[in-house]
Amino acid sequence: MGMKMDELAGVEEVVFRLADKELVVESPSVTALEIQGQRVFQVMGEKVVERALGTAAARPEPNPEDVHLLVAQTGASAEEAKRALQESGGNLAEALLWLQGKARI
């Protein structure tokens, strides 16, 4: 079994989300290694920014089309749909399940 290594092109940032903050590596060089069926990512960068969770940067404004879709599919208010999208990190499927009461964020 060999090792396969690929440079990932076009990576703008890498975010490590911790319990109380995020570490953001800006303009990183990222290499993906596959060793014995496992993928390992090597991240190198000169600038690392620390962000507190709950900041505007950590929770961007949800896509209006996603909000509209959630309102149409669940009957939730636009504010509820926005909150579900923010809490799910923009994951539309997770937000939909949460609004339908089938999953918790």
N, C-alpha and C positions, 0 to 999 in steps of 0.2 A: 504494500500500500504506500502510495507516494504522497507528496505534498503539492498542492496547487496554490499559487499565489497570484492575486489580481489587484491592481490599483483601481480604486473606485473613482471614476471621473465625475466632476461636477458637484461634489459635496460642498455645501455652503456652510453648514455648521453641524456639530454633533452635540446632543444634549444628554447629560446624565442627570436624571431626576432622582433626587434623594428625598428622604422623608420631609425635610424642612427647607430645601433649596434646590436649585438647579445649577449645574456647572455646564457652561456652554463653551465649547472649543470652536472658535471662529476661524474660517478658512483653513480647515484641517487637511492634512494628507491622510487618507484612509486606505489601508491595505487589508484585503480579505484573504485569509489563509484557510485552506481546507486540509485538515490533517486527520486521517483515519475516520472520515465521516463527520467530523466536528468542524464547525466554522468558527474561526477566531478573527476578531477585528482589531487591527492595530491602528490607533489614532495618534497622530502627531500634530502639534500646532504650537505656535508661539504665544497666542493670546487666548487666555481662559477668563471668562467673565462669570461671576457668581451672581445669581438672581434669586431673590426670595420668591417663594411660591405665592401665587395670588396677585402678582403684579400684572400690569397690562401686558407686558412683554410675555409673561408666562401663560397668560390666558387671553389670546387675541379675540377680537370681536368675531362671532360666528358668521359664516357665510349666509347671507339673506335667503338664498335659494334653499339651503338646508333647513333654515328656520321655517320657511313656508311649507316645505315638504312634511316636516314633523307636525306642524299645526294641522295640515290636511289629513295626515294619516292617523293622528291620535286624538284630535279635538282639543289639544292643550292650547293654552294661551301662547302668544309669541314670547312673552317673558319666560314662561316655563320651558319652552323649546330652547331659548337662548341659554338658559341656565344648564339644561341637560347637555347641550353641546359643549359649553365651557367646562363643566365637570368631567365630561368624557374626553376632554382634550381634542374635541372636534371629530370624534369617532361617531359617525352618523348612525351606524347600526347599534352601538351601545346606547346612544341617547334614545333611540327609538324603543329599544327593549326596556330601558329604565322608565320612560314615560308610559309604557304599556303595563308597568308593574311587574315585569317578568325578571328584571335584574336590578341590582343596586349598583350605583356608581361609587 
